[in-house]
Amino acid sequence: MKSINLMPMRVRVASELRKAILAGEFKEGQSLSLTELSKQLGISRTPIREAFQTLAEEGFIELRMNKHALVLGIDLKFIQDHYRMRILLEGEAAFCAANNNMDTGEIAEITRNIKNKLPGVAPEEFADYNQRFHTIIWESADNQRLYSFLMSLWNGASKGKAVSNMDHFNRSIYEHEQIISAIAGHQAEQSQQFMHKHVSRGLENMLRSYQLPRNP
């Protein structure tokens, strides 16, 4: 797992673990050690403990008394349900951002910067960019409850194991540019539709990743 920055630490940790479980990187029944994750990520155990509590409430893991958590089994419907909520809420955020006359200068600039760095962008750098792209739109929706729900659903870049980094980077940037253009033009419904399409592709990636053979 990569190092984490941006967002509150407990949210970042939950996001990384959520993504790994959805992508099938952790198997059903696998034990996650609070101490080992702390060493691996280079952070204290407190935000990891808080992330464990969040993921337990969401049905991803089961807490154990010995500072471990057990990964619970998820199925295709679990993944679909998770992403359908993201599709609905991220689309609403884009719709509201367009209606609120969002200034797209910042996301346009960070998108140009990351595009100009291709193909030499590290996955960690792209993940940070992608996270910032989405959270700027959430902030511009100007709805704290919506922002909080989206933060709780965030699982990072939805690439999984079935798509190459470069394919994911290029397609994401293209879709981001569509979203930026629609928001800048105050086209709320089109902004919503482009965001729906963008997050739906993430769902397709994760479903394909889930169905790949698992390592023993």
Backbone as CSV, one residue per row, in Angstrom:
resi,resn,N_x,N_y,N_z,CA_x,CA_y,CA_z,C_x,C_y,C_z
1,MET,0.840,-1.192,0.000,0.000,0.000,0.000,0.877,1.245,0.000
2,LYS,0.408,2.308,-0.645,1.198,3.519,-0.757,1.041,4.391,0.475
3,SER,1.974,5.321,0.620,1.859,6.298,1.689,0.640,7.175,1.442
4,ILE,0.132,7.804,2.497,-1.133,8.527,2.407,-0.936,9.977,2.809
5,ASN,-1.547,10.893,2.075,-1.629,12.273,2.513,-2.948,12.849,2.038
6,LEU,-3.217,14.109,2.409,-4.504,14.765,2.188,-5.581,14.142,3.077
7,MET,-6.693,14.828,3.238,-7.833,14.386,4.043,-7.394,14.072,5.481
8,PRO,-8.341,14.060,6.441,-8.015,13.638,7.804,-7.443,12.221,7.794
9,MET,-6.479,11.956,8.654,-5.747,10.690,8.598,-6.666,9.473,8.731
10,ARG,-7.659,9.527,9.612,-8.544,8.375,9.789,-9.326,8.095,8.502
11,VAL,-9.667,9.177,7.769,-10.402,9.029,6.513,-9.500,8.451,5.439
12,ARG,-8.257,8.906,5.408,-7.311,8.399,4.411,-7.052,6.917,4.596
13,VAL,-6.871,6.514,5.853,-6.625,5.100,6.130,-7.846,4.272,5.750
14,ALA,-9.020,4.724,6.144,-10.245,4.001,5.793,-10.396,3.902,4.286
15,SER,-10.048,4.969,3.575,-10.136,4.971,2.113,-9.234,3.916,1.501
16,GLU,-7.984,3.842,1.971,-7.041,2.865,1.430,-7.487,1.433,1.716
17,LEU,-7.951,1.184,2.912,-8.405,-0.161,3.269,-9.682,-0.526,2.525
18,ARG,-10.579,0.435,2.405,-11.831,0.213,1.680,-11.550,-0.155,0.221
19,LYS,-10.637,0.594,-0.393,-10.278,0.326,-1.785,-9.654,-1.058,-1.936
20,ALA,-8.757,-1.417,-1.019,-8.087,-2.717,-1.101,-9.077,-3.871,-0.965
21,ILE,-10.070,-3.714,-0.096,-11.068,-4.771,0.080,-11.974,-4.863,-1.144
22,LEU,-12.408,-3.718,-1.656,-13.275,-3.719,-2.838,-12.562,-4.309,-4.052
23,ALA,-11.254,-4.078,-4.157,-10.486,-4.564,-5.308,-10.046,-6.014,-5.143
24,GLY,-10.327,-6.606,-3.984,-9.950,-7.999,-3.774,-8.510,-8.195,-3.348
25,GLU,-7.825,-7.109,-2.929,-6.441,-7.241,-2.490,-6.355,-7.939,-1.138
26,PHE,-7.398,-7.808,-0.330,-7.498,-8.539,0.924,-8.566,-9.613,0.760
27,LYS,-8.258,-10.817,1.174,-9.180,-11.939,1.017,-10.113,-12.047,2.216
28,GLU,-11.265,-12.651,1.988,-12.194,-12.932,3.080,-11.491,-13.772,4.135
29,GLY,-11.630,-13.355,5.383,-11.012,-14.086,6.478,-9.601,-13.642,6.804
30,GLN,-9.028,-12.770,5.968,-7.664,-12.301,6.229,-7.653,-11.399,7.450
31,SER,-6.621,-11.532,8.264,-6.488,-10.735,9.473,-5.672,-9.487,9.191
32,LEU,-6.176,-8.342,9.625,-5.465,-7.077,9.493,-4.985,-6.659,10.880
33,SER,-3.694,-6.475,11.007,-3.098,-6.115,12.288,-2.946,-4.613,12.406
34,LEU,-3.460,-4.052,13.466,-3.322,-2.629,13.722,-1.845,-2.248,13.808
35,THR,-1.057,-3.070,14.504,0.361,-2.782,14.669,1.112,-2.867,13.350
36,GLU,0.840,-3.899,12.555,1.541,-4.069,11.285,1.184,-2.966,10.296
37,LEU,-0.093,-2.577,10.248,-0.493,-1.491,9.362,0.144,-0.168,9.793
38,SER,0.281,0.021,11.087,0.926,1.222,11.600,2.362,1.308,11.107
39,LYS,3.071,0.186,11.145,4.452,0.157,10.662,4.501,0.346,9.147
40,GLN,3.592,-0.312,8.440,3.591,-0.274,6.975,3.313,1.122,6.444
41,LEU,2.360,1.821,7.075,1.968,3.150,6.607,2.768,4.271,7.254
42,GLY,3.520,3.931,8.295,4.342,4.940,8.950,3.548,5.958,9.732
43,ILE,2.451,5.525,10.347,1.610,6.421,11.133,1.279,5.754,12.467
44,SER,0.716,6.529,13.382,0.363,5.979,14.686,-0.830,5.030,14.571
45,ARG,-1.074,4.282,15.621,-2.160,3.311,15.600,-3.542,3.959,15.785
46,THR,-3.577,5.178,16.311,-4.876,5.810,16.598,-5.744,5.982,15.353
47,PRO,-5.261,6.589,14.252,-6.124,6.723,13.072,-6.475,5.386,12.441
48,ILE,-5.599,4.390,12.598,-5.921,3.068,12.060,-7.037,2.441,12.882
49,ARG,-6.971,2.606,14.191,-8.042,2.099,15.059,-9.369,2.779,14.701
50,GLU,-9.332,4.081,14.463,-10.550,4.813,14.084,-11.067,4.346,12.724
51,ALA,-10.142,4.077,11.792,-10.548,3.573,10.474,-11.164,2.190,10.594
52,PHE,-10.603,1.346,11.454,-11.178,0.018,11.695,-12.621,0.143,12.178
53,GLN,-12.871,1.070,13.087,-14.229,1.239,13.616,-15.188,1.668,12.516
54,THR,-14.728,2.575,11.649,-15.557,3.019,10.521,-15.885,1.857,9.594
55,LEU,-14.873,1.089,9.216,-15.074,-0.018,8.273,-15.902,-1.137,8.886
56,ALA,-15.813,-1.318,10.198,-16.646,-2.323,10.863,-18.115,-1.919,10.784
57,GLU,-18.398,-0.632,10.977,-19.771,-0.140,10.881,-20.317,-0.288,9.467
58,GLU,-19.430,-0.226,8.467,-19.841,-0.327,7.065,-19.932,-1.768,6.580
59,GLY,-19.508,-2.725,7.402,-19.607,-4.127,7.026,-18.423,-4.683,6.260
60,PHE,-17.300,-3.951,6.249,-16.114,-4.431,5.545,-15.284,-5.385,6.407
61,ILE,-15.236,-5.131,7.710,-14.394,-5.925,8.596,-15.139,-6.210,9.899
62,GLU,-14.604,-7.151,10.655,-15.109,-7.456,11.991,-13.972,-7.233,12.975
63,LEU,-14.205,-6.453,14.006,-13.171,-6.141,14.980,-12.930,-7.322,15.919
64,ARG,-11.670,-7.531,16.248,-11.281,-8.562,17.198,-10.616,-7.904,18.404
65,MET,-10.548,-8.618,19.515,-10.056,-8.038,20.768,-8.539,-7.863,20.801
66,ASN,-7.810,-8.540,19.919,-6.346,-8.551,19.983,-5.703,-7.570,19.009
67,LYS,-6.329,-6.415,18.819,-5.824,-5.364,17.934,-5.752,-5.825,16.476
68,HIS,-6.639,-6.730,16.132,-6.752,-7.206,14.766,-8.176,-6.969,14.262
69,ALA,-8.323,-7.057,12.962,-9.644,-7.024,12.338,-9.688,-8.120,11.291
70,LEU,-10.843,-8.715,11.122,-11.030,-9.794,10.174,-11.793,-9.264,8.967
71,VAL,-11.240,-9.472,7.761,-11.900,-9.022,6.544,-13.130,-9.884,6.287
72,LEU,-14.268,-9.248,6.121,-15.507,-9.971,5.857,-15.689,-10.198,4.363
73,GLY,-16.475,-11.175,4.037,-16.731,-11.471,2.635,-17.634,-10.420,2.002
74,ILE,-17.252,-9.951,0.818,-18.114,-9.065,0.066,-18.418,-9.735,-1.266
75,ASP,-19.526,-9.367,-1.864,-19.904,-9.957,-3.143,-20.134,-8.837,-4.160
76,LEU,-20.548,-9.228,-5.366,-20.753,-8.241,-6.414,-21.798,-7.201,-6.016
77,LYS,-22.851,-7.646,-5.334,-23.901,-6.699,-4.933,-23.358,-5.673,-3.939
78,PHE,-22.487,-6.104,-3.037,-21.890,-5.183,-2.074,-21.141,-4.081,-2.803
79,ILE,-20.327,-4.461,-3.799,-19.567,-3.482,-4.575,-20.515,-2.568,-5.355
80,GLN,-21.525,-3.158,-5.976,-22.483,-2.369,-6.755,-23.217,-1.370,-5.864
81,ASP,-23.640,-1.813,-4.690,-24.356,-0.921,-3.781,-23.472,0.248,-3.360
82,HIS,-22.226,-0.049,-3.058,-21.288,1.006,-2.653,-21.135,2.050,-3.760
83,TYR,-20.902,1.585,-4.970,-20.662,2.521,-6.073,-21.931,3.230,-6.526
84,ARG,-23.070,2.593,-6.404,-24.309,3.269,-6.782,-24.580,4.463,-5.874
85,MET,-24.213,4.338,-4.620,-24.331,5.489,-3.726,-23.359,6.586,-4.137
86,ARG,-22.130,6.198,-4.483,-21.158,7.197,-4.954,-21.636,7.863,-6.239
87,ILE,-22.171,7.081,-7.157,-22.652,7.642,-8.425,-23.718,8.699,-8.161
88,LEU,-24.690,8.369,-7.325,-25.769,9.305,-7.025,-25.247,10.580,-6.362
89,LEU,-24.416,10.410,-5.337,-23.991,11.561,-4.553,-22.932,12.396,-5.266
90,GLU,-22.003,11.754,-5.975,-21.006,12.528,-6.721,-21.679,13.289,-7.871
91,GLY,-22.675,12.671,-8.472,-23.427,13.374,-9.510,-24.143,14.584,-8.954
92,GLU,-24.721,14.441,-7.784,-25.397,15.564,-7.138,-24.418,16.675,-6.809
93,ALA,-23.222,16.297,-6.359,-22.206,17.304,-6.041,-21.814,18.090,-7.290
94,ALA,-21.628,17.403,-8.406,-21.283,18.088,-9.659,-22.418,18.994,-10.114
95,PHE,-23.653,18.522,-9.976,-24.832,19.314,-10.335,-24.871,20.606,-9.520
96,CYS,-24.691,20.470,-8.208,-24.734,21.638,-7.334,-23.573,22.589,-7.607
97,ALA,-22.390,22.017,-7.859,-21.222,22.862,-8.135,-21.465,23.725,-9.374
98,ALA,-22.045,23.131,-10.410,-22.341,23.888,-11.632,-23.374,24.972,-11.358
99,ASN,-24.397,24.643,-10.594,-25.431,25.628,-10.264,-24.900,26.745,-9.380
100,ASN,-23.864,26.433,-8.605,-23.290,27.419,-7.687,-22.225,28.281,-8.350
101,ASN,-22.120,28.172,-9.679,-21.128,28.963,-10.422,-19.711,28.712,-9.919
102,MET,-19.394,27.457,-9.719,-18.073,27.068,-9.219,-16.960,27.643,-10.089
103,ASP,-15.936,28.171,-9.440,-14.726,28.604,-10.132,-13.876,27.364,-10.407
104,THR,-13.748,26.996,-11.667,-13.035,25.766,-12.038,-11.540,25.994,-12.267
105,GLY,-11.052,27.184,-11.918,-9.648,27.494,-12.171,-8.687,26.519,-11.529
106,GLU,-8.942,26.163,-10.261,-8.010,25.286,-9.553,-8.000,23.876,-10.127
107,ILE,-9.197,23.295,-10.334,-9.176,21.918,-10.847,-8.694,21.865,-12.293
108,ALA,-8.938,22.935,-13.051,-8.416,22.974,-14.419,-6.888,23.022,-14.397
109,GLU,-6.347,23.781,-13.473,-4.889,23.913,-13.381,-4.227,22.611,-12.935
110,ILE,-4.770,21.977,-11.898,-4.137,20.742,-11.425,-4.294,19.624,-12.454
111,THR,-5.366,19.676,-13.234,-5.553,18.678,-14.288,-4.543,18.899,-15.416
112,ARG,-4.329,20.144,-15.805,-3.310,20.439,-16.822,-1.927,20.011,-16.343
113,ASN,-1.627,20.295,-15.074,-0.307,19.963,-14.539,-0.054,18.460,-14.552
114,ILE,-1.050,17.682,-14.134,-0.851,16.228,-14.099,-0.800,15.658,-15.508
115,LYS,-1.578,16.227,-16.421,-1.569,15.762,-17.808,-0.222,16.017,-18.462
116,ASN,0.379,17.152,-18.153,1.670,17.501,-18.731,2.796,16.609,-18.224
117,LYS,2.574,15.951,-17.095,3.597,15.081,-16.525,3.537,13.654,-17.063
118,LEU,2.449,13.322,-17.757,2.340,11.974,-18.304,3.417,11.756,-19.353
119,PRO,3.983,10.540,-19.468,3.611,9.328,-18.720,4.409,9.109,-17.449
120,GLY,5.075,10.158,-16.947,5.961,9.957,-15.809,5.337,10.175,-14.453
121,VAL,4.035,10.109,-14.357,3.357,10.343,-13.082,3.338,9.063,-12.243
122,ALA,3.756,9.169,-11.003,3.703,8.034,-10.086,2.267,7.814,-9.630
123,PRO,1.874,6.570,-9.370,0.505,6.305,-8.899,0.131,7.114,-7.668
124,GLU,1.101,7.325,-6.772,0.809,8.096,-5.561,0.460,9.549,-5.892
125,GLU,1.198,10.125,-6.847,0.931,11.506,-7.234,-0.421,11.626,-7.918
126,PHE,-0.744,10.660,-8.766,-2.035,10.708,-9.443,-3.171,10.528,-8.436
127,ALA,-2.975,9.652,-7.464,-4.017,9.442,-6.453,-4.294,10.721,-5.674
128,ASP,-3.229,11.460,-5.334,-3.408,12.723,-4.621,-4.145,13.741,-5.488
129,TYR,-3.756,13.799,-6.765,-4.454,14.704,-7.697,-5.931,14.333,-7.805
130,ASN,-6.203,13.056,-7.998,-7.581,12.592,-8.174,-8.430,12.910,-6.951
131,GLN,-7.849,12.706,-5.790,-8.558,13.012,-4.549,-8.891,14.502,-4.470
132,ARG,-7.923,15.340,-4.828,-8.158,16.777,-4.768,-9.203,17.212,-5.786
133,PHE,-9.165,16.619,-6.974,-10.153,16.944,-8.000,-11.565,16.734,-7.456
134,HIS,-11.809,15.578,-6.886,-13.152,15.263,-6.393,-13.542,16.123,-5.199
135,THR,-12.617,16.316,-4.254,-12.995,17.063,-3.054,-13.252,18.540,-3.348
136,ILE,-12.571,19.102,-4.345,-12.865,20.490,-4.725,-14.317,20.616,-5.179
137,ILE,-14.785,19.640,-5.938,-16.177,19.657,-6.403,-17.128,19.469,-5.227
138,TRP,-16.805,18.565,-4.317,-17.657,18.380,-3.143,-17.764,19.686,-2.367
139,GLU,-16.629,20.352,-2.164,-16.629,21.613,-1.424,-17.491,22.667,-2.122
140,SER,-17.419,22.681,-3.458,-18.156,23.685,-4.229,-19.657,23.409,-4.260
141,ALA,-20.055,22.191,-3.930,-21.486,21.882,-3.850,-22.146,22.618,-2.687
142,ASP,-21.308,22.999,-1.685,-21.787,23.810,-0.554,-22.907,23.109,0.215
143,ASN,-22.667,21.838,0.536,-23.623,21.045,1.311,-22.812,20.147,2.236
144,GLN,-22.727,20.517,3.498,-21.856,19.807,4.429,-22.266,18.357,4.618
145,ARG,-23.556,18.093,4.622,-24.010,16.712,4.785,-23.603,15.874,3.578
146,LEU,-23.765,16.437,2.392,-23.349,15.738,1.179,-21.847,15.472,1.220
147,TYR,-21.081,16.483,1.625,-19.628,16.332,1.724,-19.267,15.199,2.682
148,SER,-19.926,15.153,3.825,-19.623,14.122,4.820,-19.954,12.725,4.306
149,PHE,-21.079,12.581,3.629,-21.441,11.274,3.063,-20.418,10.831,2.022
150,LEU,-20.003,11.757,1.157,-19.032,11.412,0.128,-17.687,11.056,0.732
151,MET,-17.295,11.755,1.785,-16.046,11.434,2.468,-16.088,10.014,3.022
152,SER,-17.251,9.607,3.536,-17.375,8.272,4.119,-17.374,7.171,3.067
153,LEU,-17.671,7.533,1.817,-17.711,6.544,0.732,-16.416,6.496,-0.078
154,TRP,-15.542,7.444,0.138,-14.358,7.572,-0.717,-13.460,6.342,-0.613
155,ASN,-13.077,5.803,-1.756,-12.168,4.652,-1.783,-11.013,4.859,-2.750
156,GLY,-10.755,6.130,-3.084,-9.607,6.427,-3.930,-9.846,6.079,-5.383
157,ALA,-8.742,6.020,-6.117,-8.824,5.733,-7.552,-9.374,4.331,-7.778
158,SER,-10.417,4.232,-8.600,-11.108,2.958,-8.820,-10.513,2.234,-10.026
159,LYS,-9.281,1.800,-9.864,-8.577,1.127,-10.954,-8.623,-0.383,-10.804
160,GLY,-8.482,-0.843,-9.572,-8.452,-2.276,-9.344,-7.228,-2.921,-9.978
161,LYS,-7.336,-4.210,-10.229,-6.197,-4.975,-10.777,-6.365,-5.276,-12.254
162,ALA,-7.458,-4.820,-12.862,-7.764,-5.210,-14.236,-7.399,-4.143,-15.265
163,VAL,-6.900,-2.999,-14.810,-6.620,-1.874,-15.710,-5.195,-1.383,-15.453
164,SER,-4.470,-1.052,-16.518,-3.118,-0.538,-16.356,-3.160,0.885,-15.826
165,ASN,-2.074,1.303,-15.194,-2.004,2.662,-14.671,-2.212,3.703,-15.767
166,MET,-1.506,3.547,-16.890,-1.581,4.562,-17.936,-2.969,4.647,-18.553
167,ASP,-3.615,3.515,-18.749,-4.976,3.546,-19.287,-5.899,4.272,-18.317
168,HIS,-5.740,3.964,-17.048,-6.576,4.615,-16.036,-6.296,6.116,-15.981
169,PHE,-5.016,6.498,-15.995,-4.662,7.913,-15.935,-5.263,8.681,-17.115
170,ASN,-5.061,8.158,-18.312,-5.526,8.854,-19.520,-7.042,8.981,-19.564
171,ARG,-7.747,7.902,-19.240,-9.208,7.948,-19.291,-9.760,8.861,-18.208
172,SER,-9.157,8.822,-17.027,-9.627,9.681,-15.939,-9.448,11.153,-16.287
173,ILE,-8.289,11.505,-16.826,-8.041,12.903,-17.186,-9.030,13.359,-18.256
174,TYR,-9.277,12.520,-19.253,-10.249,12.870,-20.292,-11.630,13.124,-19.669
175,GLU,-12.057,12.246,-18.778,-13.364,12.404,-18.131,-13.378,13.626,-17.214
176,HIS,-12.273,13.870,-16.510,-12.186,15.065,-15.668,-12.330,16.330,-16.502
177,GLU,-11.707,16.343,-17.666,-11.806,17.517,-18.533,-13.248,17.747,-18.998
178,GLN,-13.970,16.670,-19.250,-15.385,16.807,-19.611,-16.186,17.420,-18.468
179,ILE,-15.914,16.950,-17.265,-16.627,17.452,-16.090,-16.311,18.930,-15.863
180,ILE,-15.025,19.282,-15.962,-14.608,20.674,-15.785,-15.316,21.579,-16.790
181,SER,-15.337,21.149,-18.058,-15.966,21.963,-19.097,-17.444,22.176,-18.823
182,ALA,-18.130,21.124,-18.398,-19.566,21.242,-18.131,-19.839,22.145,-16.932
183,ILE,-19.040,21.993,-15.877,-19.233,22.842,-14.694,-18.924,24.296,-15.026
184,ALA,-17.838,24.516,-15.769,-17.458,25.881,-16.140,-18.548,26.544,-16.980
185,GLY,-19.257,25.739,-17.775,-20.350,26.270,-18.591,-21.677,26.328,-17.873
186,HIS,-21.673,26.037,-16.553,-22.884,26.065,-15.726,-23.952,25.110,-16.266
187,GLN,-23.507,24.013,-16.839,-24.412,22.994,-17.375,-24.597,21.909,-16.305
188,ALA,-25.528,22.130,-15.415,-25.666,21.282,-14.236,-26.003,19.834,-14.596
189,GLU,-26.978,19.644,-15.476,-27.377,18.282,-15.820,-26.271,17.538,-16.548
190,GLN,-25.563,18.227,-17.430,-24.466,17.571,-18.138,-23.307,17.267,-17.175
191,SER,-23.060,18.162,-16.237,-22.038,17.913,-15.218,-22.373,16.651,-14.434
192,GLN,-23.637,16.523,-14.065,-24.098,15.343,-13.338,-23.924,14.085,-14.176
193,GLN,-24.296,14.149,-15.447,-24.192,12.987,-16.326,-22.744,12.564,-16.537
194,PHE,-21.848,13.533,-16.725,-20.435,13.199,-16.900,-19.857,12.572,-15.632
195,MET,-20.280,13.082,-14.476,-19.789,12.499,-13.223,-20.344,11.097,-13.031
196,HIS,-21.619,10.895,-13.367,-22.195,9.548,-13.295,-21.380,8.579,-14.140
197,LYS,-21.051,8.991,-15.358,-20.287,8.138,-16.266,-18.898,7.856,-15.702
198,HIS,-18.280,8.861,-15.124,-16.938,8.729,-14.571,-16.898,7.719,-13.427
199,VAL,-17.805,7.858,-12.479,-17.804,6.951,-11.327,-18.290,5.561,-11.743
200,SER,-19.181,5.496,-12.728,-19.652,4.195,-13.231,-18.508,3.390,-13.837
201,ARG,-17.575,4.069,-14.478,-16.415,3.353,-15.017,-15.593,2.762,-13.878
202,GLY,-15.513,3.496,-12.773,-14.830,2.958,-11.601,-15.496,1.694,-11.104
203,LEU,-16.821,1.687,-11.104,-17.563,0.486,-10.711,-17.205,-0.681,-11.627
204,GLU,-17.183,-0.435,-12.929,-16.852,-1.501,-13.881,-15.449,-2.039,-13.628
205,ASN,-14.494,-1.150,-13.359,-13.129,-1.578,-13.068,-13.075,-2.481,-11.846
206,MET,-13.788,-2.078,-10.797,-13.722,-2.832,-9.548,-14.443,-4.174,-9.669
207,LEU,-15.519,-4.217,-10.433,-16.199,-5.498,-10.650,-15.300,-6.457,-11.422
208,ARG,-14.610,-5.948,-12.437,-13.679,-6.782,-13.196,-12.541,-7.257,-12.308
209,SER,-12.044,-6.362,-11.467,-10.955,-6.725,-10.563,-11.395,-7.795,-9.572
210,TYR,-12.609,-7.645,-9.058,-13.145,-8.602,-8.090,-13.247,-9.996,-8.672
211,GLN,-13.577,-10.077,-9.983,-13.797,-11.365,-10.612,-12.520,-12.024,-11.139
212,LEU,-11.366,-11.327,-11.031,-10.097,-11.946,-11.414,-9.733,-13.024,-10.403
213,PRO,-8.986,-14.030,-10.817,-8.540,-15.074,-9.871,-7.763,-14.446,-8.716
214,ARG,-8.009,-14.916,-7.518,-7.314,-14.396,-6.334,-6.026,-15.179,-6.110
215,ASN,-5.025,-14.484,-5.565,-3.815,-15.183,-5.175,-4.085,-16.078,-3.990
216,PRO,-3.484,-17.252,-3.954,-3.729,-18.151,-2.835,-3.174,-17.590,-1.540
